[in-house]
Amino acid sequence: MASEDLFEKDLSEEIITTLEQETEPALNLESEHFEDDIDIIPNEGEEISHEETQKEPYKSLKSSSNENKMFQLPLTRIRNIMKLDPDLNIASHEAVFLVTRATELFIESLAREAYTYTMNSRKKTVQKQDVDLAIAAVDSLMFLDGAMEF
């Protein structure tokens, strides 16, 4: 599994909004014809009215995408780290968000690569040697070669 394969489906914000606009009428048609197929599970002691299901028919589908995000780096700490650079005068919110998101994606790709080596060795815990093997195997991670030697 190369790290290039991990980011094939990452899209820019503009492309995502155009795709959402194109698929929105299709989603509305599906919700009209398949109202009974949508399962919205209420929390214990809650009841969901028919009006609530009409407002957000794909609410349960949207929440499942949030489960894929396992962690989120704190923006204020990233901003403080960015301000340590003497060449940086001002860090806008968008710039901090972009650096944070790029860091999260980088950590995710490195973790996936290391996890493949963990699974190959039939272990359950990712170890330093698995990360070293991932760094040696993936060309885009070669800049980290030797960085794990303490």
N, CA, C and O atoms as a GROMACS GRO file, in nm:
protein
  600
    1MET      N    1   0.084  -0.117   0.000
    1MET     CA    2   0.000   0.000   0.000
    1MET      C    3   0.089   0.123   0.000
    1MET      O    4   0.155   0.152   0.100
    2ALA      N    5   0.092   0.195  -0.108
    2ALA     CA    6   0.172   0.315  -0.117
    2ALA      C    7   0.094   0.434  -0.064
    2ALA      O    8  -0.029   0.436  -0.069
    3SER      N    9   0.165   0.531  -0.012
    3SER     CA   10   0.098   0.647   0.046
    3SER      C   11   0.026   0.729  -0.062
    3SER      O   12  -0.066   0.803  -0.030
    4GLU      N   13   0.068   0.716  -0.187
    4GLU     CA   14   0.000   0.787  -0.294
    4GLU      C   15  -0.143   0.737  -0.310
    4GLU      O   16  -0.230   0.813  -0.353
    5ASP      N   17  -0.169   0.611  -0.278
    5ASP     CA   18  -0.302   0.555  -0.290
    5ASP      C   19  -0.397   0.611  -0.185
    5ASP      O   20  -0.518   0.607  -0.204
    6LEU      N   21  -0.345   0.661  -0.077
    6LEU     CA   22  -0.430   0.710   0.031
    6LEU      C   23  -0.500   0.839  -0.006
    6LEU      O   24  -0.609   0.866   0.045
    7PHE      N   25  -0.441   0.920  -0.092
    7PHE     CA   26  -0.493   1.053  -0.118
    7PHE      C   27  -0.559   1.065  -0.255
    7PHE      O   28  -0.579   1.176  -0.303
    8GLU      N   29  -0.593   0.954  -0.318
    8GLU     CA   30  -0.658   0.960  -0.448
    8GLU      C   31  -0.792   1.031  -0.441
    8GLU      O   32  -0.827   1.106  -0.532
    9LYS      N   33  -0.866   1.010  -0.334
    9LYS     CA   34  -1.002   1.061  -0.325
    9LYS      C   35  -1.010   1.196  -0.254
    9LYS      O   36  -1.120   1.249  -0.239
   10ASP      N   37  -0.898   1.252  -0.211
   10ASP     CA   38  -0.901   1.384  -0.150
   10ASP      C   39  -0.930   1.487  -0.258
   10ASP      O   40  -0.864   1.489  -0.362
   11LEU      N   41  -1.027   1.572  -0.232
   11LEU     CA   42  -1.069   1.670  -0.330
   11LEU      C   43  -1.059   1.809  -0.271
   11LEU      O   44  -1.065   1.827  -0.149
   12SER      N   45  -1.043   1.906  -0.358
   12SER     CA   46  -1.041   2.043  -0.309
   12SER      C   47  -1.182   2.083  -0.269
   12SER      O   48  -1.279   2.017  -0.304
   13GLU      N   49  -1.192   2.192  -0.194
   13GLU     CA   50  -1.322   2.237  -0.144
   13GLU      C   51  -1.414   2.277  -0.258
   13GLU      O   52  -1.535   2.254  -0.249
   14GLU      N   53  -1.360   2.335  -0.364
   14GLU     CA   54  -1.442   2.376  -0.478
   14GLU      C   55  -1.503   2.255  -0.547
   14GLU      O   56  -1.622   2.257  -0.581
   15ILE      N   57  -1.425   2.152  -0.568
   15ILE     CA   58  -1.476   2.032  -0.634
   15ILE      C   59  -1.581   1.965  -0.548
   15ILE      O   60  -1.682   1.916  -0.599
   16ILE      N   61  -1.559   1.963  -0.418
   16ILE     CA   62  -1.655   1.900  -0.328
   16ILE      C   63  -1.788   1.973  -0.332
   16ILE      O   64  -1.893   1.909  -0.337
   17THR      N   65  -1.786   2.107  -0.331
   17THR     CA   66  -1.912   2.181  -0.334
   17THR      C   67  -1.985   2.162  -0.466
   17THR      O   68  -2.108   2.153  -0.467
   18THR      N   69  -1.912   2.155  -0.577
   18THR     CA   70  -1.980   2.132  -0.704
   18THR      C   71  -2.038   1.992  -0.710
   18THR      O   72  -2.147   1.972  -0.764
   19LEU      N   73  -1.967   1.894  -0.655
   19LEU     CA   74  -2.021   1.758  -0.652
   19LEU      C   75  -2.144   1.750  -0.563
   19LEU      O   76  -2.240   1.680  -0.596
   20GLU      N   77  -2.143   1.821  -0.450
   20GLU     CA   78  -2.259   1.821  -0.362
   20GLU      C   79  -2.379   1.885  -0.430
   20GLU      O   80  -2.491   1.838  -0.414
   21GLN      N   81  -2.356   1.992  -0.506
   21GLN     CA   82  -2.466   2.059  -0.575
   21GLN      C   83  -2.522   1.970  -0.685
   21GLN      O   84  -2.643   1.970  -0.708
   22GLU      N   85  -2.437   1.896  -0.753
   22GLU     CA   86  -2.484   1.808  -0.859
   22GLU      C   87  -2.562   1.690  -0.804
   22GLU      O   88  -2.660   1.647  -0.864
   23THR      N   89  -2.519   1.637  -0.691
   23THR     CA   90  -2.586   1.519  -0.636
   23THR      C   91  -2.703   1.554  -0.546
   23THR      O   92  -2.780   1.465  -0.510
   24GLU      N   93  -2.719   1.681  -0.508
   24GLU     CA   94  -2.828   1.720  -0.419
   24GLU      C   95  -2.965   1.690  -0.479
   24GLU      O   96  -3.049   1.635  -0.408
   25PRO      N   97  -2.994   1.723  -0.606
   25PRO     CA   98  -3.125   1.687  -0.662
   25PRO      C   99  -3.146   1.536  -0.665
   25PRO      O  100  -3.257   1.488  -0.643
   26ALA      N  101  -3.040   1.461  -0.691
   26ALA     CA  102  -3.053   1.315  -0.692
   26ALA      C  103  -3.084   1.263  -0.553
   26ALA      O  104  -3.163   1.169  -0.539
   27LEU      N  105  -3.026   1.321  -0.452
   27LEU     CA  106  -3.054   1.279  -0.315
   27LEU      C  107  -3.198   1.310  -0.277
   27LEU      O  108  -3.262   1.232  -0.207
   28ASN      N  109  -3.249   1.425  -0.323
   28ASN     CA  110  -3.388   1.459  -0.293
   28ASN      C  111  -3.484   1.362  -0.360
   28ASN      O  112  -3.585   1.325  -0.300
   29LEU      N  113  -3.454   1.319  -0.483
   29LEU     CA  114  -3.539   1.222  -0.550
   29LEU      C  115  -3.537   1.089  -0.477
   29LEU      O  116  -3.641   1.025  -0.461
   30GLU      N  117  -3.419   1.048  -0.433
   30GLU     CA  118  -3.409   0.923  -0.360
   30GLU      C  119  -3.486   0.928  -0.230
   30GLU      O  120  -3.548   0.829  -0.190
   31SER      N  121  -3.483   1.042  -0.162
   31SER     CA  122  -3.552   1.051  -0.034
   31SER      C  123  -3.703   1.048  -0.053
   31SER      O  124  -3.774   1.002   0.037
   32GLU      N  125  -3.754   1.095  -0.168
   32GLU     CA  126  -3.897   1.090  -0.192
   32GLU      C  127  -3.944   0.948  -0.217
   32GLU      O  128  -4.051   0.908  -0.170
   33HIS      N  129  -3.865   0.870  -0.289
   33HIS     CA  130  -3.908   0.736  -0.327
   33HIS      C  131  -3.874   0.631  -0.224
   33HIS      O  132  -3.939   0.526  -0.219
   34PHE      N  133  -3.776   0.654  -0.144
   34PHE     CA  134  -3.730   0.552  -0.051
   34PHE      C  135  -3.734   0.600   0.094
   34PHE      O  136  -3.642   0.574   0.170
   35GLU      N  137  -3.841   0.670   0.131
   35GLU     CA  138  -3.851   0.722   0.267
   35GLU      C  139  -3.850   0.610   0.370
   35GLU      O  140  -3.795   0.627   0.479
   36ASP      N  141  -3.909   0.498   0.337
   36ASP     CA  142  -3.919   0.389   0.433
   36ASP      C  143  -3.787   0.314   0.450
   36ASP      O  144  -3.769   0.242   0.548
   37ASP      N  145  -3.693   0.329   0.355
   37ASP     CA  146  -3.567   0.257   0.362
   37ASP      C  147  -3.464   0.324   0.453
   37ASP      O  148  -3.363   0.263   0.487
   38ILE      N  149  -3.489   0.448   0.492
   38ILE     CA  150  -3.392   0.522   0.572
   38ILE      C  151  -3.416   0.490   0.719
   38ILE      O  152  -3.526   0.508   0.771
   39ASP      N  153  -3.310   0.443   0.785
   39ASP     CA  154  -3.319   0.411   0.927
   39ASP      C  155  -3.249   0.518   1.007
   39ASP      O  156  -3.128   0.538   0.995
   40ILE      N  157  -3.325   0.587   1.090
   40ILE     CA  158  -3.268   0.682   1.184
   40ILE      C  159  -3.299   0.628   1.322
   40ILE      O  160  -3.415   0.615   1.361
   41ILE      N  161  -3.193   0.598   1.395
   41ILE     CA  162  -3.209   0.535   1.525
   41ILE      C  163  -3.205   0.643   1.632
   41ILE      O  164  -3.105   0.712   1.645
   42PRO      N  165  -3.312   0.659   1.708
   42PRO     CA  166  -3.311   0.760   1.814
   42PRO      C  167  -3.230   0.714   1.933
   42PRO      O  168  -3.212   0.594   1.954
   43ASN      N  169  -3.182   0.810   2.011
   43ASN     CA  170  -3.115   0.777   2.136
   43ASN      C  171  -3.218   0.723   2.234
   43ASN      O  172  -3.339   0.736   2.213
   44GLU      N  173  -3.170   0.662   2.339
   44GLU     CA  174  -3.260   0.603   2.437
   44GLU      C  175  -3.351   0.710   2.496
   44GLU      O  176  -3.303   0.813   2.545
   45GLY      N  177  -3.481   0.687   2.492
   45GLY     CA  178  -3.578   0.780   2.548
   45GLY      C  179  -3.621   0.889   2.452
   45GLY      O  180  -3.703   0.973   2.490
   46GLU      N  181  -3.568   0.893   2.331
   46GLU     CA  182  -3.605   0.996   2.234
   46GLU      C  183  -3.696   0.936   2.128
   46GLU      O  184  -3.689   0.818   2.096
   47GLU      N  185  -3.780   1.021   2.075
   47GLU     CA  186  -3.865   0.982   1.964
   47GLU      C  187  -3.838   1.076   1.849
   47GLU      O  188  -3.813   1.195   1.870
   48ILE      N  189  -3.844   1.024   1.728
   48ILE     CA  190  -3.819   1.106   1.610
   48ILE      C  191  -3.950   1.119   1.535
   48ILE      O  192  -4.014   1.019   1.502
   49SER      N  193  -3.988   1.243   1.507
   49SER     CA  194  -4.112   1.265   1.433
   49SER      C  195  -4.084   1.253   1.284
   49SER      O  196  -3.969   1.252   1.240
   50HIS      N  197  -4.192   1.244   1.207
   50HIS     CA  198  -4.180   1.232   1.063
   50HIS      C  199  -4.120   1.360   1.004
   50HIS      O  200  -4.051   1.354   0.902
   51GLU      N  201  -4.146   1.476   1.067
   51GLU     CA  202  -4.092   1.602   1.018
   51GLU      C  203  -3.940   1.605   1.028
   51GLU      O  204  -3.873   1.658   0.939
   52GLU      N  205  -3.885   1.549   1.135
   52GLU     CA  206  -3.740   1.547   1.152
   52GLU      C  207  -3.674   1.459   1.047
   52GLU      O  208  -3.564   1.491   1.000
   53THR      N  209  -3.738   1.350   1.010
   53THR     CA  210  -3.679   1.264   0.907
   53THR      C  211  -3.683   1.330   0.771
   53THR      O  212  -3.597   1.304   0.687
   54GLN      N  213  -3.781   1.417   0.747
   54GLN     CA  214  -3.788   1.487   0.620
   54GLN      C  215  -3.682   1.596   0.611
   54GLN      O  216  -3.630   1.623   0.502
   55LYS      N  217  -3.648   1.659   0.724
   55LYS     CA  218  -3.549   1.766   0.722
   55LYS      C  219  -3.410   1.713   0.692
   55LYS      O  220  -3.338   1.771   0.611
   56GLU      N  221  -3.371   1.604   0.756
   56GLU     CA  222  -3.238   1.547   0.738
   56GLU      C  223  -3.248   1.396   0.715
   56GLU      O  224  -3.223   1.317   0.806
   57PRO      N  225  -3.284   1.355   0.592
   57PRO     CA  226  -3.301   1.212   0.569
   57PRO      C  227  -3.170   1.134   0.571
   57PRO      O  228  -3.171   1.013   0.594
   58TYR      N  229  -3.057   1.200   0.548
   58TYR     CA  230  -2.930   1.129   0.544
   58TYR      C  231  -2.843   1.164   0.664
   58TYR      O  232  -2.720   1.160   0.655
   59LYS      N  233  -2.906   1.199   0.774
   59LYS     CA  234  -2.832   1.238   0.895
   59LYS      C  235  -2.744   1.125   0.944
   59LYS      O  236  -2.629   1.149   0.984
   60SER      N  237  -2.794   1.002   0.942
   60SER     CA  238  -2.715   0.890   0.991
   60SER      C  239  -2.597   0.861   0.899
   60SER      O  240  -2.493   0.814   0.945
   61LEU      N  241  -2.611   0.888   0.770
   61LEU     CA  242  -2.502   0.866   0.677
   61LEU      C  243  -2.392   0.970   0.696
   61LEU      O  244  -2.274   0.938   0.683
   62LYS      N  245  -2.430   1.094   0.727
   62LYS     CA  246  -2.331   1.199   0.747
   62LYS      C  247  -2.250   1.174   0.874
   62LYS      O  248  -2.130   1.201   0.876
   63SER      N  249  -2.313   1.123   0.977
   63SER     CA  250  -2.241   1.102   1.103
   63SER      C  251  -2.141   0.988   1.092
   63SER      O  252  -2.043   0.985   1.167
   64SER      N  253  -2.162   0.894   0.999
   64SER     CA  254  -2.067   0.784   0.985
   64SER      C  255  -1.934   0.833   0.928
   64SER      O  256  -1.830   0.774   0.956
   65SER      N  257  -1.936   0.940   0.848
   65SER     CA  258  -1.810   0.993   0.796
   65SER      C  259  -1.727   1.058   0.907
   65SER      O  260  -1.605   1.064   0.897
   66ASN      N  261  -1.793   1.106   1.013
   66ASN     CA  262  -1.720   1.165   1.125
   66ASN      C  263  -1.647   1.060   1.205
   66ASN      O  264  -1.549   1.091   1.273
   67GLU      N  265  -1.693   0.935   1.199
   67GLU     CA  266  -1.627   0.828   1.272
   67GLU      C  267  -1.490   0.796   1.213
   67GLU      O  268  -1.403   0.744   1.284
   68ASN      N  269  -1.469   0.826   1.086
   68ASN     CA  270  -1.340   0.800   1.023
   68ASN      C  271  -1.232   0.891   1.080
   68ASN      O  272  -1.114   0.855   1.080
   69LYS      N  273  -1.270   1.005   1.127
   69LYS     CA  274  -1.174   1.099   1.185
   69LYS      C  275  -1.149   1.058   1.329
   69LYS      O  276  -1.235   1.078   1.415
   70MET      N  277  -1.032   1.002   1.355
   70MET     CA  278  -1.003   0.948   1.487
   70MET      C  279  -0.944   1.054   1.580
   70MET      O  280  -0.958   1.042   1.702
   71PHE      N  281  -0.880   1.153   1.527
   71PHE     CA  282  -0.818   1.255   1.612
   71PHE      C  283  -0.818   1.387   1.538
   71PHE      O  284  -0.834   1.392   1.416
   72GLN      N  285  -0.799   1.493   1.614
   72GLN     CA  286  -0.788   1.624   1.554
   72GLN      C  287  -0.684   1.702   1.633
   72GLN      O  288  -0.694   1.714   1.755
   73LEU      N  289  -0.585   1.754   1.565
   73LEU     CA  290  -0.480   1.830   1.631
   73LEU      C  291  -0.533   1.966   1.674
   73LEU      O  292  -0.614   2.026   1.603
   74PRO      N  293  -0.488   2.017   1.788
   74PRO     CA  294  -0.537   2.148   1.836
   74PRO      C  295  -0.479   2.262   1.753
   74PRO      O  296  -0.358   2.273   1.735
   75LEU      N  297  -0.568   2.347   1.704
   75LEU     CA  298  -0.526   2.457   1.617
   75LEU      C  299  -0.437   2.558   1.690
   75LEU      O  300  -0.344   2.613   1.631
   76THR      N  301  -0.465   2.583   1.818
   76THR     CA  302  -0.386   2.683   1.890
   76THR      C  303  -0.242   2.638   1.909
   76THR      O  304  -0.149   2.719   1.902
   77ARG      N  305  -0.222   2.510   1.932
   77ARG     CA  306  -0.085   2.461   1.946
   77ARG      C  307  -0.010   2.466   1.814
   77ARG      O  308   0.108   2.499   1.810
   78ILE      N  309  -0.080   2.434   1.706
   78ILE     CA  310  -0.018   2.442   1.573
   78ILE      C  311   0.018   2.588   1.544
   78ILE      O  312   0.125   2.616   1.490
   79ARG      N  313  -0.071   2.681   1.579
   79ARG     CA  314  -0.043   2.824   1.558
   79ARG      C  315   0.080   2.866   1.639
   79ARG      O  316   0.165   2.940   1.588
   80ASN      N  317   0.091   2.819   1.762
   80ASN     CA  318   0.207   2.854   1.846
   80ASN      C  319   0.336   2.796   1.788
   80ASN      O  320   0.440   2.862   1.792
   81ILE      N  321   0.329   2.676   1.734
   81ILE     CA  322   0.447   2.616   1.670
   81ILE      C  323   0.486   2.695   1.545
   81ILE      O  324   0.604   2.717   1.519
   82MET      N  325   0.385   2.737   1.469
   82MET     CA  326   0.412   2.815   1.349
   82MET      C  327   0.475   2.950   1.384
   82MET      O  328   0.561   2.999   1.311
   83LYS      N  329   0.433   3.009   1.495
   83LYS     CA  330   0.486   3.140   1.536
   83LYS      C  331   0.631   3.131   1.584
   83LYS      O  332   0.698   3.234   1.595
   84LEU      N  333   0.680   3.011   1.613
   84LEU     CA  334   0.820   2.995   1.652
   84LEU      C  335   0.916   3.025   1.537
   84LEU      O  336   1.033   3.056   1.559
   85ASP      N  337   0.865   3.017   1.413
   85ASP     CA  338   0.948   3.047   1.296
   85ASP      C  339   0.967   3.199   1.286
   85ASP      O  340   0.868   3.272   1.277
   86PRO      N  341   1.091   3.247   1.288
   86PRO     CA  342   1.112   3.392   1.283
   86PRO      C  343   1.072   3.455   1.150
   86PRO      O  344   1.049   3.576   1.144
   87ASP      N  345   1.061   3.376   1.042
   87ASP     CA  346   1.022   3.429   0.912
   87ASP      C  347   0.872   3.451   0.901
   87ASP      O  348   0.826   3.518   0.808
   88LEU      N  349   0.796   3.396   0.993
   88LEU     CA  350   0.650   3.406   0.987
   88LEU      C  351   0.604   3.527   1.068
   88LEU      O  352   0.629   3.535   1.188
   89ASN      N  353   0.536   3.619   1.001
   89ASN     CA  354   0.486   3.738   1.071
   89ASN      C  355   0.346   3.713   1.128
   89ASN      O  356   0.324   3.729   1.248
   90ILE      N  357   0.254   3.674   1.041
   90ILE     CA  358   0.115   3.653   1.082
   90ILE      C  359   0.069   3.519   1.026
   90ILE      O  360   0.096   3.487   0.910
   91ALA      N  361   0.001   3.441   1.108
   91ALA     CA  362  -0.056   3.314   1.063
   91ALA      C  363  -0.208   3.328   1.063
   91ALA      O  364  -0.270   3.335   1.169
   92SER      N  365  -0.267   3.332   0.945
   92SER     CA  366  -0.413   3.345   0.936
   92SER      C  367  -0.479   3.214   0.979
   92SER      O  368  -0.415   3.109   0.985
   93HIS      N  369  -0.607   3.223   1.008
   93HIS     CA  370  -0.681   3.105   1.052
   93HIS      C  371  -0.680   2.998   0.942
   93HIS      O  372  -0.668   2.879   0.971
   94GLU      N  373  -0.693   3.041   0.817
   94GLU     CA  374  -0.694   2.947   0.706
   94GLU      C  375  -0.560   2.876   0.692
   94GLU      O  376  -0.555   2.756   0.664
   95ALA      N  377  -0.452   2.950   0.712
   95ALA     CA  378  -0.318   2.890   0.702
   95ALA      C  379  -0.295   2.789   0.813
   95ALA      O  380  -0.240   2.681   0.790
   96VAL      N  381  -0.339   2.823   0.933
   96VAL     CA  382  -0.324   2.731   1.046
   96VAL      C  383  -0.407   2.606   1.022
   96VAL      O  384  -0.362   2.495   1.049
   97PHE      N  385  -0.528   2.624   0.971
   97PHE     CA  386  -0.614   2.510   0.941
   97PHE      C  387  -0.551   2.421   0.835
   97PHE      O  388  -0.554   2.298   0.847
   98LEU      N  389  -0.495   2.481   0.732
   98LEU     CA  390  -0.433   2.405   0.624
   98LEU      C  391  -0.313   2.325   0.673
   98LEU      O  392  -0.298   2.208   0.638
   99VAL      N  393  -0.228   2.387   0.753
   99VAL     CA  394  -0.111   2.316   0.807
   99VAL      C  395  -0.156   2.204   0.900
   99VAL      O  396  -0.099   2.095   0.898
  100THR      N  397  -0.258   2.230   0.980
  100THR     CA  398  -0.310   2.128   1.071
  100THR      C  399  -0.366   2.010   0.994
  100THR      O  400  -0.338   1.895   1.027
  101ARG      N  401  -0.446   2.037   0.892
  101ARG     CA  402  -0.507   1.930   0.812
  101ARG      C  403  -0.400   1.850   0.738
  101ARG      O  404  -0.408   1.727   0.731
  102ALA      N  405  -0.301   1.918   0.683
  102ALA     CA  406  -0.192   1.848   0.614
  102ALA      C  407  -0.115   1.759   0.710
  102ALA      O  408  -0.076   1.648   0.675
  103THR      N  409  -0.094   1.806   0.832
  103THR     CA  410  -0.024   1.727   0.933
  103THR      C  411  -0.106   1.604   0.971
  103THR      O  412  -0.051   1.495   0.987
  104GLU      N  413  -0.237   1.623   0.987
  104GLU     CA  414  -0.324   1.510   1.020
  104GLU      C  415  -0.321   1.404   0.911
  104GLU      O  416  -0.313   1.284   0.940
  105LEU      N  417  -0.326   1.448   0.785
  105LEU     CA  418  -0.322   1.353   0.673
  105LEU      C  419  -0.187   1.282   0.666
  105LEU      O  420  -0.181   1.163   0.636
  106PHE      N  421  -0.080   1.354   0.694
  106PHE     CA  422   0.053   1.294   0.694
  106PHE      C  423   0.065   1.188   0.802
  106PHE      O  424   0.114   1.078   0.778
  107ILE      N  425   0.019   1.220   0.922
  107ILE     CA  426   0.024   1.124   1.032
  107ILE      C  427  -0.061   1.002   1.000
  107ILE      O  428  -0.023   0.888   1.029
  108GLU      N  429  -0.177   1.025   0.939
  108GLU     CA  430  -0.265   0.913   0.903
  108GLU      C  431  -0.198   0.822   0.800
  108GLU      O  432  -0.205   0.700   0.813
  109SER      N  433  -0.134   0.880   0.699
  109SER     CA  434  -0.070   0.797   0.597
  109SER      C  435   0.049   0.720   0.655
  109SER      O  436   0.068   0.602   0.622
  110LEU      N  437   0.128   0.783   0.740
  110LEU     CA  438   0.240   0.715   0.804
  110LEU      C  439   0.190   0.602   0.894
  110LEU      O  440   0.249   0.494   0.898
  111ALA      N  441   0.083   0.627   0.966
  111ALA     CA  442   0.027   0.524   1.054
  111ALA      C  443  -0.027   0.406   0.975
  111ALA      O  444  -0.010   0.291   1.015
  112ARG      N  445  -0.093   0.435   0.862
  112ARG     CA  446  -0.144   0.325   0.778
  112ARG      C  447  -0.030   0.239   0.723
  112ARG      O  448  -0.037   0.116   0.723
  113GLU      N  449   0.074   0.306   0.677
  113GLU     CA  450   0.188   0.232   0.624
  113GLU      C  451   0.252   0.147   0.732
  113GLU      O  452   0.284   0.030   0.709
  114ALA      N  453   0.271   0.203   0.850
  114ALA     CA  454   0.332   0.128   0.961
  114ALA      C  455   0.241   0.014   1.004
  114ALA      O  456   0.289  -0.094   1.040
  115TYR      N  457   0.111   0.036   0.999
  115TYR     CA  458   0.016  -0.068   1.040
  115TYR      C  459   0.020  -0.188   0.946
  115TYR      O  460  -0.001  -0.301   0.989
  116THR      N  461   0.044  -0.164   0.817
  116THR     CA  462   0.053  -0.277   0.724
  116THR      C  463   0.169  -0.368   0.762
  116THR      O  464   0.158  -0.491   0.752
  117TYR      N  465   0.280  -0.310   0.805
  117TYR     CA  466   0.394  -0.392   0.848
  117TYR      C  467   0.366  -0.460   0.982
  117TYR      O  468   0.416  -0.570   1.007
  118THR      N  469   0.287  -0.397   1.065
  118THR     CA  470   0.247  -0.461   1.191
  118THR      C  471   0.161  -0.583   1.163
  118THR      O  472   0.179  -0.688   1.224
  119MET      N  473   0.068  -0.569   1.070
  119MET     CA  474  -0.020  -0.681   1.036
  119MET      C  475   0.058  -0.792   0.967
  119MET      O  476   0.030  -0.910   0.988
  120ASN      N  477   0.157  -0.757   0.885
  120ASN     CA  478   0.239  -0.858   0.819
  120ASN      C  479   0.319  -0.941   0.918
  120ASN      O  480   0.343  -1.060   0.896
  121SER      N  481   0.360  -0.879   1.028
  121SER     CA  482   0.433  -0.953   1.130
  121SER      C  483   0.339  -1.018   1.232
  121SER      O  484   0.384  -1.073   1.332
  122ARG      N  485   0.210  -1.010   1.205
  122ARG     CA  486   0.105  -1.074   1.288
  122ARG      C  487   0.109  -1.027   1.432
  122ARG      O  488   0.099  -1.106   1.526
  123LYS      N  489   0.124  -0.898   1.449
  123LYS     CA  490   0.121  -0.838   1.582
  123LYS      C  491   0.008  -0.738   1.588
  123LYS      O  492  -0.048  -0.698   1.486
  124LYS      N  493  -0.025  -0.698   1.709
  124LYS     CA  494  -0.135  -0.604   1.728
  124LYS      C  495  -0.089  -0.463   1.763
  124LYS      O  496  -0.168  -0.369   1.756
  125THR      N  497   0.036  -0.448   1.799
  125THR     CA  498   0.088  -0.319   1.842
  125THR      C  499   0.190  -0.267   1.741
  125THR      O  500   0.283  -0.338   1.703
  126VAL      N  501   0.171  -0.143   1.698
  126VAL     CA  502   0.266  -0.081   1.607
  126VAL      C  503   0.391  -0.045   1.686
  126VAL      O  504   0.384   0.022   1.789
  127GLN      N  505   0.506  -0.092   1.637
  127GLN     CA  506   0.632  -0.067   1.705
  127GLN      C  507   0.721   0.022   1.618
  127GLN      O  508   0.690   0.049   1.502
  128LYS      N  509   0.830   0.068   1.677
  128LYS     CA  510   0.924   0.156   1.607
  128LYS      C  511   0.978   0.091   1.480
  128LYS      O  512   0.996   0.159   1.379
  129GLN      N  513   1.004  -0.038   1.485
  129GLN     CA  514   1.058  -0.106   1.367
  129GLN      C  515   0.957  -0.107   1.252
  129GLN      O  516   0.997  -0.104   1.136
  130ASP      N  517   0.827  -0.111   1.283
  130ASP     CA  518   0.725  -0.105   1.179
  130ASP      C  519   0.726   0.032   1.110
  130ASP      O  520   0.711   0.041   0.988
  131VAL      N  521   0.742   0.136   1.189
  131VAL     CA  522   0.750   0.271   1.133
  131VAL      C  523   0.877   0.284   1.048
  131VAL      O  524   0.873   0.344   0.940
  132ASP      N  525   0.988   0.229   1.095
  132ASP     CA  526   1.113   0.232   1.018
  132ASP      C  527   1.099   0.158   0.885
  132ASP      O  528   1.148   0.205   0.783
  133LEU      N  529   1.032   0.044   0.887
  133LEU     CA  530   1.009  -0.031   0.763
  133LEU      C  531   0.921   0.047   0.666
  133LEU      O  532   0.946   0.047   0.546
  134ALA      N  533   0.820   0.114   0.719
  134ALA     CA  534   0.732   0.195   0.634
  134ALA      C  535   0.808   0.311   0.572
  134ALA      O  536   0.790   0.342   0.454
  135ILE      N  537   0.894   0.374   0.650
  135ILE     CA  538   0.974   0.486   0.599
  135ILE      C  539   1.069   0.438   0.490
  135ILE      O  540   1.088   0.506   0.389
  136ALA      N  541   1.129   0.321   0.509
  136ALA     CA  542   1.222   0.268   0.410
  136ALA      C  543   1.152   0.223   0.282
  136ALA      O  544   1.210   0.228   0.174
  137ALA      N  545   1.027   0.178   0.293
  137ALA     CA  546   0.957   0.122   0.178
  137ALA      C  547   0.891   0.228   0.090
  137ALA      O  548   0.881   0.208  -0.032
  138VAL      N  549   0.847   0.337   0.147
  138VAL     CA  550   0.772   0.437   0.071
  138VAL      C  551   0.865   0.553   0.034
  138VAL      O  552   0.930   0.613   0.120
  139ASP      N  553   0.871   0.582  -0.096
  139ASP     CA  554   0.962   0.686  -0.145
  139ASP      C  555   0.930   0.823  -0.088
  139ASP      O  556   1.020   0.901  -0.057
  140SER      N  557   0.801   0.854  -0.073
  140SER     CA  558   0.764   0.987  -0.024
  140SER      C  559   0.795   1.007   0.124
  140SER      O  560   0.789   1.119   0.174
  141LEU      N  561   0.830   0.899   0.194
  141LEU     CA  562   0.865   0.910   0.336
  141LEU      C  563   1.015   0.901   0.360
  141LEU      O  564   1.060   0.899   0.474
  142MET      N  565   1.093   0.896   0.253
  142MET     CA  566   1.238   0.880   0.267
  142MET      C  567   1.304   0.997   0.340
  142MET      O  568   1.413   0.980   0.395
  143PHE      N  569   1.242   1.114   0.341
  143PHE     CA  570   1.302   1.227   0.412
  143PHE      C  571   1.305   1.204   0.562
  143PHE      O  572   1.376   1.274   0.634
  144LEU      N  573   1.228   1.106   0.610
  144LEU     CA  574   1.227   1.073   0.753
  144LEU      C  575   1.332   0.969   0.790
  144LEU      O  576   1.345   0.933   0.906
  145ASP      N  577   1.408   0.922   0.690
  145ASP     CA  578   1.507   0.819   0.717
  145ASP      C  579   1.610   0.870   0.817
  145ASP      O  580   1.675   0.972   0.794
  146GLY      N  581   1.624   0.801   0.927
  146GLY     CA  582   1.716   0.840   1.032
  146GLY      C  583   1.655   0.931   1.137
  146GLY      O  584   1.719   0.959   1.238
  147ALA      N  585   1.532   0.977   1.115
  147ALA     CA  586   1.468   1.067   1.211
  147ALA      C  587   1.420   0.994   1.335
  147ALA      O  588   1.396   1.056   1.438
  148MET      N  589   1.405   0.863   1.327
  148MET     CA  590   1.353   0.786   1.439
  148MET      C  591   1.465   0.732   1.528
  148MET      O  592   1.437   0.658   1.622
  149GLU      N  593   1.588   0.767   1.501
  149GLU     CA  594   1.700   0.719   1.581
  149GLU      C  595   1.725   0.815   1.696
  149GLU      O  596   1.768   0.928   1.675
  150PHE      N  597   1.697   0.771   1.815
  150PHE     CA  598   1.710   0.857   1.934
  150PHE      C  599   1.839   0.828   2.006
  150PHE      O  600   1.868   0.890   2.108
   0.00000   0.00000   0.00000
